């Protein structure tokens, strides 16, 4: 007697996951095989059947979810589970494209003319399902059937799958009856579907029929092949129940959507070499697994803020590696993906073991800090600063040298012949490091201060997480090697913000001293205004009118006082020179960019509502938005969309977001650990 699947498990979660795993394995394997010369044409058929199975399961699963949870939160879930992962992946593959245009990005981000036809097709069915249940509840089956008919008139790939989703929906509608079928009836359905599919398959191969390729009648024949054969395959696990216990099918079934996205860009890399297909399948599975874990984390309620911080942290590192590895090797893609695997694995491990004794021990922290310090010093002194093609260090060193030598500091040039722009307070802070003959040491000092500030604000576990994330950050090591001061500035600013948040200091209780501090911070770098604004605006709005007037006046007066000695020394050189420090610090943007930035800062400042973790992540978002807005405007003006990773754009401006993103991730890990 044949052992069959229990009736209650027909189209169960285990059954449908097995089907999804089977469908994506078929699709992925055959897509890769199709990139080789002379592959048998009949292999097109199993791939299309795999798509039909996936669409059937999607329609079935969506209606099952609707029956238990209703339509509430439908698009929120789809946005997190489908759209955000697709956007992330779209951005990831930009560096691998031979050409990049804003039209391509727009078409993919908004699904106008998407490279992934299947995702657009699936989203259209989701939209039809939502509209039918939202507005046509009494006639939703008719509405969905008519939508299926409309799909028949689309191009071939969509037309041949016109009713696969609808078939799954109908199976869900009648699942009670289906689960009462006996083996004979299921066998009859399967064999009948096989007969229909094979009949139209043979019809399709007739020479006179093939003359209609690309026409509506031919597409209808394809539809009557793919969906019936898909239904036949769907019935097979009933007679082979061991398939539903397959670990491979179960795991791949979880990440079907991610696998479909991930494997597609790699198809071109097969390049008629069948031997590399297993390698690319394994690589696609590994990448899809990490993307699935990220998608699942994003979709989980309450993880939105942490997800944003994680994406910013990994994304900034991704861009920096893209820029510099693609200059030295054609294999940069593998380096980038390996880095992303490592970073996401690190974050996953730290969250998983955040309650362990090691993650809570101060000994761990005080072992990491000296080790980081030694490594950073070794990296920094390994490179000859005069041979480095980045002049941020000499923009500070040469200015201080001129100042102490009695020359006007802003007349000094960098070692590359550029102009210097450090503001007065930033000069003063670097004088101790100047006397050590290495202003780049400030990044090491700032790293230690930042880690200790995280410990002060959120505890040892958070400090260990922040130290680990800094160690894994390619941006930090880049800035250490070239002796840049960008991350230095914002690590110190983030440490200051963590301190005042921990002390519950704002304009309601320390208006004057905090205003003076803000003026001093502005005298390090003008862009520090945005983190300070986001952090301090809510408290400022709670003050009385007198304080509201006093605060901005004190900030402005403090800022002016820091420049007063230099203004009295040579006012024309300070303000009138073509490349004076104010020009150099504001030349990246335009007035429209400033309006966008100020509007975004205002909205973010009003949205964090006392949640300091949210404030940190919102600040990281703001520090990404600043260069992104300026660069996008420049690309629109000059048509330089393919130059983002060239020297025309300094993507290290994005590094300013990292301290806030890291602090946000670290804070969440500590808060969750303490809540257990």
C-alpha positions in Angstrom: 0.0 0.0 0.0 1.3 3.4 -1.0 2.0 5.7 2.0 0.4 9.1 1.4 0.4 12.5 3.1 -2.2 12.8 5.8 -5.3 14.6 4.5 -4.9 17.4 7.1 -1.5 18.2 5.7 -2.5 18.7 2.1 -1.3 22.2 1.2 -0.2 22.7 4.8 2.6 25.1 5.7 5.1 22.2 5.5 3.7 21.1 2.1 3.7 24.6 0.5 7.2 25.3 1.8 8.4 22.1 0.2 6.8 23.2 -3.1 8.4 26.7 -2.9 11.8 25.1 -2.3 11.3 22.7 -5.2 10.2 25.6 -7.5 13.1 27.8 -6.8 15.7 25.0 -7.1 14.2 24.2 -10.5 14.1 27.9 -11.6 17.6 28.7 -10.4 19.3 25.6 -11.7 17.7 25.8 -15.2 18.3 29.6 -15.5 22.0 28.9 -15.0 22.0 26.0 -17.4 20.3 28.2 -20.0 23.4 30.4 -20.0 25.4 27.6 -21.7 25.5 27.0 -25.4 23.5 24.1 -26.8 21.3 23.5 -23.8 18.2 21.4 -24.6 15.2 23.6 -25.4 12.8 21.5 -23.4 14.6 22.8 -20.2 12.6 26.0 -20.6 9.5 24.1 -19.6 10.5 23.0 -16.0 11.6 26.6 -15.2 8.2 27.9 -16.2 6.5 25.2 -14.2 8.6 26.3 -11.2 7.2 29.8 -11.6 3.7 28.5 -11.8 4.1 26.5 -8.6 5.5 29.6 -6.8 2.6 31.8 -8.0 0.1 29.1 -7.0 1.6 28.9 -3.5 1.7 32.7 -3.2 -2.0 32.9 -4.1 -2.9 30.1 -1.7 -0.8 31.5 1.2 -2.0 35.0 0.8 -5.6 34.0 1.1 -4.9 31.7 4.0 -3.3 34.7 5.8 -6.3 36.8 5.0 -8.7 34.3 6.4 -6.8 34.3 9.8 -5.6 38.0 10.0 -7.8 40.0 7.6 -6.6 42.8 5.4 -5.3 45.0 8.2 -1.6 45.9 7.9 -1.4 44.2 4.4 0.8 46.8 2.7 2.9 47.4 5.8 3.8 43.7 5.7 4.4 43.6 2.0 6.5 46.8 2.2 8.8 45.2 4.8 8.8 41.7 3.3 8.9 42.4 -0.5 9.6 46.0 -1.3 12.4 47.0 1.2 14.4 43.8 0.4 14.1 44.5 -3.3 15.3 48.1 -2.9 18.2 47.0 -0.8 19.2 44.4 -3.4 18.7 46.8 -6.2 21.2 49.2 -4.6 23.6 46.4 -3.9 23.8 45.4 -7.6 24.4 49.0 -8.9 28.2 48.7 -8.9 28.0 45.5 -11.0 26.1 47.0 -13.8 27.9 47.9 -17.0 25.8 51.1 -17.3 23.9 53.1 -14.7 21.2 55.7 -15.4 18.7 57.5 -13.2 16.0 56.1 -15.5 17.1 52.5 -14.7 17.0 53.2 -10.9 13.6 55.0 -11.1 12.1 52.1 -13.2 13.3 49.5 -10.7 12.6 51.4 -7.4 9.1 52.2 -8.5 8.5 49.0 -10.5 7.8 50.9 -13.7 9.9 48.7 -15.9 11.6 46.4 -13.5 14.5 44.1 -14.4 12.7 41.4 -12.4 9.5 41.0 -14.3 8.4 38.3 -11.8 8.4 40.7 -8.8 6.4 43.3 -10.7 3.9 40.6 -11.7 3.6 39.3 -8.2 3.1 42.8 -6.8 0.3 43.4 -9.3 -1.4 40.3 -8.0 -1.0 41.5 -4.4 -2.5 44.9 -5.4 -5.4 43.2 -7.1 -6.0 40.9 -4.1 -5.9 43.9 -1.7 -8.3 45.9 -3.8 -10.7 43.0 -4.3 -10.9 42.4 -0.5 -11.0 46.0 0.4 -13.5 47.3 -2.1 -15.2 44.3 -3.8 -15.5 41.9 -0.9 -18.7 40.3 -2.2 -17.4 39.9 -5.7 -13.7 39.4 -5.1 -13.5 36.0 -6.8 -15.1 37.5 -9.9 -12.7 40.5 -9.7 -9.6 38.3 -9.4 -10.8 36.0 -12.2 -11.2 39.1 -14.5 -7.8 40.3 -13.5 -6.4 36.9 -14.5 -8.2 37.3 -17.9 -6.5 40.7 -18.3 -3.1 39.1 -17.7 -3.6 36.8 -20.6 -3.1 39.9 -22.9 0.3 40.7 -21.4 3.6 39.6 -22.9 4.4 35.9 -22.9 6.1 35.5 -19.6 3.2 37.1 -17.7 0.5 35.7 -20.0 1.5 32.0 -19.5 1.2 32.6 -15.7 -2.1 34.5 -15.9 -4.1 32.2 -13.7 -1.4 30.5 -11.5 -2.0 32.9 -8.6 -5.8 32.7 -9.0 -5.6 28.9 -8.9 -3.8 29.1 -5.6 -6.4 31.5 -4.3 -9.2 29.2 -5.4 -7.5 26.2 -3.7 -7.5 28.2 -0.4 -11.2 29.1 -0.9 -12.0 25.4 -1.0 -9.2 23.9 1.1 -11.8 22.3 3.5 -13.2 20.2 0.6 -9.7 19.5 -0.9 -8.5 18.0 2.4 -11.4 15.6 2.3 -10.3 14.2 -1.0 -9.1 10.6 -1.0 -6.0 9.3 -2.8 -8.0 8.3 -5.8 -9.4 11.8 -6.4 -6.0 13.5 -5.8 -4.5 11.1 -8.3 -7.3 11.8 -10.8 -6.7 15.6 -10.5 -2.9 15.1 -10.9 -3.2 12.8 -13.9 -5.9 14.9 -15.5 -3.7 18.0 -15.1 -0.7 16.1 -16.6 -2.8 15.0 -19.5 -4.0 18.5 -20.3 -0.6 19.9 -20.0 1.0 17.3 -22.2 -1.7 17.5 -24.8 -1.1 21.2 -25.3 2.6 20.7 -25.1 2.4 18.3 -28.1 0.0 20.8 -29.8 2.6 23.6 -29.3 5.2 21.6 -31.1 3.2 21.3 -34.4 5.0 23.4 -37.0 1.9 25.4 -38.0 1.1 26.2 -34.4 4.6 27.5 -33.8 4.1 30.0 -36.6 1.9 31.9 -34.1 4.7 32.4 -31.5 4.3 35.8 -29.8 0.5 35.9 -30.4 -2.4 35.7 -28.0 -3.5 32.2 -29.2 0.0 30.8 -28.7 0.2 32.4 -25.2 -3.1 30.7 -24.3 -1.6 27.4 -25.3 1.4 28.1 -23.1 -0.9 28.9 -20.2 -2.7 25.6 -20.7 0.7 23.8 -20.5 2.3 25.6 -17.5 -0.5 25.8 -15.0 -1.8 22.2 -15.4 1.7 20.8 -15.2 2.3 22.9 -12.2 -0.8 21.5 -10.5 0.4 18.0 -11.4 3.7 18.7 -9.5 1.8 20.1 -6.6 0.0 16.8 -6.1 3.2 14.8 -6.1 4.2 15.3 -2.4 0.9 13.7 -1.4 2.1 10.4 -2.8 5.8 11.1 -1.8 5.4 12.5 1.7 9.1 12.1 2.5 9.6 15.1 0.2 7.9 17.4 2.7 10.5 16.4 5.3 13.4 17.3 3.0 15.7 19.8 4.9 17.0 21.2 1.6 13.5 21.9 0.2 12.4 23.3 3.6 15.3 25.7 3.9 15.2 26.9 0.3 11.5 27.3 0.6 12.0 29.8 3.4 14.1 32.0 1.2 12.4 31.5 -2.2 11.9 35.2 -2.8 15.4 36.1 -1.9 16.8 33.3 -4.1 14.8 34.5 -7.0 16.3 38.0 -6.7 19.8 36.9 -5.9 20.4 34.3 -8.6 19.3 36.5 -11.5 22.2 39.0 -11.7 24.7 36.1 -11.6 23.3 34.4 -14.7 25.5 36.5 -17.0 28.6 35.3 -15.1 28.1 31.7 -16.1 29.5 32.7 -19.5 29.0 29.3 -21.2 30.9 27.5 -18.4 28.8 24.8 -16.9 31.5 23.9 -14.4 30.8 27.0 -12.4 27.1 26.5 -12.1 27.4 24.6 -8.7 29.6 27.4 -7.4 27.1 30.1 -8.3 24.2 28.1 -7.0 26.0 27.7 -3.6 27.0 31.4 -3.6 23.4 32.4 -4.5 22.0 30.3 -1.6 24.5 31.8 0.9 23.7 35.3 -0.2 20.0 34.6 -0.2 20.2 33.2 3.3 21.8 36.4 4.7 19.3 38.5 2.8 16.5 36.4 4.2 17.8 36.8 7.7 17.9 40.6 7.2 14.5 40.6 5.6 13.1 38.6 8.5 14.7 41.0 11.0 13.3 44.0 9.2 9.8 42.5 9.0 9.7 41.7 12.7 7.7 44.3 14.7 9.8 46.7 16.7 13.0 46.2 14.6 12.5 49.1 12.2 15.0 51.4 13.9 17.6 48.7 14.4 17.2 47.6 10.8 17.7 51.1 9.5 20.9 51.4 11.6 22.2 48.1 10.3 21.5 49.0 6.7 23.3 52.3 7.1 26.3 50.6 8.8 26.6 47.9 6.2 25.8 50.2 3.3 28.4 52.8 4.1 31.1 50.0 4.3 29.8 48.5 1.1 30.2 51.9 -0.7 33.7 52.4 0.6 34.8 48.9 -0.4 33.2 49.3 -3.8 35.1 52.5 -4.5 38.5 51.2 -3.7 38.4 47.5 -4.6 37.1 48.1 -8.1 40.2 50.1 -8.8 42.5 47.2 -8.2 40.7 44.0 -9.1 37.8 42.7 -11.3 36.9 40.4 -8.5 35.7 43.3 -6.3 32.1 41.8 -6.2 33.3 38.8 -4.3 35.2 40.9 -1.8 32.2 43.1 -1.3 29.8 40.2 -0.7 32.3 38.5 1.6 32.4 41.7 3.6 28.6 41.9 3.9 28.5 38.3 5.0 31.1 39.0 7.7 29.3 42.2 8.9 25.8 40.7 9.0 27.2 37.5 10.7 28.9 39.7 13.3 25.8 41.6 14.1 23.8 38.3 14.3 26.3 36.7 16.6 26.4 39.7 18.9 22.6 39.8 19.2 22.4 36.1 19.8 25.1 36.0 22.5 24.5 39.5 24.1 23.5 37.9 27.4 26.6 35.8 27.7 29.2 36.5 30.4 31.8 37.5 27.8 29.6 40.2 26.4 28.8 41.5 29.9 32.4 41.5 31.2 34.4 44.7 31.6 37.5 42.6 31.1 36.4 41.9 27.5 36.0 45.6 26.8 39.3 46.6 28.4 41.0 43.9 26.3 39.5 45.1 23.1 40.3 48.8 23.5 44.1 48.3 23.9 44.1 45.8 21.0 42.3 48.2 18.8 44.6 51.0 19.8 47.7 49.0 18.9 46.3 47.9 15.6 45.2 51.4 14.6 48.7 52.8 15.4 50.3 50.0 13.4 48.1 50.7 10.4 48.6 54.5 10.6 52.3 54.4 10.8 52.6 51.8 8.1 51.8 54.4 5.5 53.9 57.4 4.6 51.5 60.4 4.9 53.3 62.3 2.2 52.4 59.5 -0.3 48.7 59.4 0.7 46.4 61.0 -1.9 44.1 62.3 0.8 44.9 65.7 2.3 42.6 66.0 5.3 45.5 65.4 7.7 47.7 68.0 6.1 44.8 70.4 6.0 45.0 70.4 9.8 48.8 69.9 10.3 49.9 72.6 7.9 47.3 75.1 9.3 48.5 74.5 12.8 52.2 74.8 11.7 51.4 78.1 10.0 49.5 79.4 13.0 52.3 78.5 15.5 54.8 79.9 13.0 53.2 83.3 13.0 51.6 83.0 9.5 48.0 83.3 8.7 46.7 79.7 9.0 44.2 79.8 6.1 46.9 80.8 3.6 48.6 77.4 4.2 48.2 74.7 1.6 47.9 71.0 2.0 50.6 68.5 0.9 48.6 68.0 -2.3 48.4 71.8 -3.0 44.8 72.2 -1.8 43.3 74.7 0.5 42.7 74.1 4.2 39.3 74.6 6.0 39.5 73.5 9.6 37.6 75.8 11.9 39.3 77.3 15.0 38.1 74.9 17.7 39.1 71.9 15.5 42.6 73.4 15.2 42.9 73.8 18.9 41.7 70.2 19.6 44.5 68.9 17.3 47.4 71.0 18.7 48.3 68.2 21.2 48.5 65.7 18.4 50.5 68.2 16.3 53.2 68.2 18.9 53.2 64.4 18.7 53.9 65.0 15.0 50.8 63.1 13.9 47.4 64.8 13.9 46.0 61.5 12.6 46.3 60.1 16.2 43.1 62.0 16.9 41.0 59.3 15.3 42.5 56.8 17.7 41.7 59.0 20.7 38.2 59.7 19.4 37.6 55.9 19.0 38.4 55.3 22.6 36.3 58.2 23.8 33.4 57.1 21.7 33.5 53.5 23.0 33.7 54.7 26.6 30.8 57.1 26.1 28.7 54.2 24.8 29.6 52.4 28.0 28.7 55.4 30.1 25.3 55.7 28.3 24.3 52.1 27.8 26.6 49.8 29.7 29.4 47.3 29.0 27.5 45.1 26.6 26.7 48.1 24.4 30.4 49.3 24.5 31.6 45.8 23.5 29.2 45.8 20.6 30.3 49.3 19.5 33.9 48.3 19.7 33.3 45.2 17.6 31.4 47.2 15.0 34.1 49.8 14.8 36.7 47.0 14.4 34.6 45.6 11.6 34.1 48.9 9.9 36.3 49.4 6.8 35.6 53.1 7.0 37.4 53.4 10.3 40.4 51.6 9.0 40.4 53.7 5.9 40.3 56.9 7.9 43.0 55.6 10.2 45.3 54.8 7.3 44.8 58.1 5.5 44.7 60.1 8.8 41.3 61.6 8.0 39.3 63.5 10.6 35.7 63.0 9.4 34.8 60.1 11.7 36.9 61.7 14.4 34.7 64.8 14.5 31.4 62.8 14.6 32.6 60.1 17.0 33.4 63.0 19.5 30.1 64.7 18.7 28.2 61.4 19.2 30.1 60.9 22.5 29.0 64.4 23.6 25.3 63.7 22.7 25.4 60.4 24.5 26.8 62.2 27.6 24.1 64.9 27.6 21.3 62.3 27.0 22.6 60.2 29.9 22.7 63.3 32.1 19.3 64.4 30.8 20.7 67.8 29.9 18.8 70.1 27.5 17.9 73.7 27.1 15.3 73.5 29.8 17.9 73.0 32.6 21.3 74.1 31.2 20.5 76.6 28.4 23.6 78.8 28.5 26.3 76.2 28.9 24.6 74.0 26.3 24.4 76.9 23.9 28.0 77.7 24.3 28.9 74.0 23.7 26.8 74.1 20.5 28.7 77.2 19.3 32.0 75.4 20.0 30.8 72.3 18.1 29.9 74.5 15.1 33.4 75.8 15.2 34.7 72.3 14.5 32.5 71.6 11.4 29.3 73.3 10.2 27.6 69.9 9.5 27.7 69.2 13.3 24.6 71.5 13.4 22.4 68.7 12.1 23.0 66.1 14.9 22.8 68.9 17.5 19.6 70.2 16.0 17.9 66.8 15.9 19.0 66.1 19.5 18.2 69.4 21.1 15.2 70.8 19.3 12.5 69.0 21.4 14.0 70.4 24.6 14.4 73.9 23.0 10.7 73.9 22.1 9.7 73.3 25.7 11.5 76.5 26.9 10.0 79.9 27.5 10.4 82.8 25.0 13.3 84.3 26.8 15.4 81.1 26.5 14.3 80.7 22.9 15.9 84.0 22.1 18.9 83.5 24.3 19.9 80.1 23.0 20.4 81.0 19.3 22.1 84.3 20.2 24.5 82.5 22.5 25.3 79.9 19.9 26.0 82.6 17.2 28.0 84.8 19.6 30.1 81.8 20.7 30.7 80.8 17.1 31.8 84.3 16.2 34.1 84.6 19.2 36.0 81.5 18.1 36.8 83.3 14.8 37.3 86.7 16.2 41.1 86.5 16.6 41.5 85.3 13.0 39.0 88.0 11.8 41.1 90.7 13.5 44.2 89.2 12.1 43.1 89.3 8.4 39.4 89.7 7.8 39.7 89.7 4.0 41.6 86.4 4.0 39.1 84.9 6.3 35.9 85.9 4.4 36.9 87.3 1.0 39.3 84.6 -0.3 37.9 82.4 -3.1 38.6 79.3 -1.0 38.0 80.6 2.5 37.0 78.0 5.1 33.3 78.9 4.9 33.2 78.3 1.2 35.1 75.0 1.5 32.7 73.7 4.1 29.5 74.6 2.2 30.5 74.0 -1.4 29.1 70.5 -1.6 25.5 71.7 -1.5 23.1 74.1 -3.2 20.2 76.2 -1.8 17.6 73.6 -2.8 19.8 70.9 -1.1 19.8 73.0 2.1 16.0 73.3 2.0 15.6 69.6 1.7 18.2 69.0 4.5 16.6 71.5 6.9 13.1 70.1 6.2 14.3 66.5 6.9 16.2 67.6 10.0 13.1 69.3 11.4 10.9 66.2 10.7 13.4 63.9 12.3 13.9 66.1 15.3 10.1 66.1 16.0 9.7 62.4 15.5 12.0 60.8 18.0 9.8 61.8 20.9 12.1 61.0 23.9 13.4 57.8 22.5 17.2 58.3 22.4 17.9 55.2 20.3 15.5 56.5 17.7 17.2 59.9 17.9 20.6 58.3 17.2 19.4 56.4 14.2 17.5 59.4 12.9 20.7 61.3 13.1 22.5 58.6 11.1 19.8 58.9 8.5 20.3 62.6 8.4 24.1 62.3 7.9 23.4 59.9 5.0 20.9 62.2 3.5 23.2 65.2 3.5 25.8 63.9 1.0 23.2 61.8 -0.9 21.2 64.9 -1.6 24.2 67.0 -2.7 25.6 64.1 -4.9 22.2 63.4 -6.5 21.7 67.1 -7.4 25.2 67.2 -8.9 24.6 64.0 -10.9 21.4 65.5 -12.2 23.1 68.7 -13.2 26.2 67.1 -14.8 24.9 63.7 -15.9 27.7 61.9 -13.9 25.6 59.0 -12.6 28.4 56.5 -13.3 31.0 58.5 -11.4 29.8 57.9 -7.8 32.7 55.6 -7.1 35.3 57.8 -8.8 37.3 60.7 -7.3 34.6 63.2 -8.4 32.5 62.3 -5.3 34.0 61.9 -1.9 31.8 59.2 -0.5 33.7 59.3 2.8 31.2 62.0 3.8 28.9 59.1 4.5 31.2 58.0 7.3 29.8 60.8 9.4 26.7 58.6 9.9 28.6 55.6 11.3 29.1 56.7 14.9 25.3 57.3 15.3 24.3 54.1 13.5 26.8 52.1 15.7 25.6 53.7 18.9 22.0 52.9 17.9 22.8 49.3 17.3 24.8 49.0 20.4 22.1 50.7 22.5 19.4 48.3 21.3 21.6 45.3 22.1 22.1 46.5 25.6 18.5 47.4 26.2 17.3 44.0 25.0 19.9 42.3 27.1 18.9 44.1 30.2 15.2 43.5 29.6 15.6 39.7 29.8 
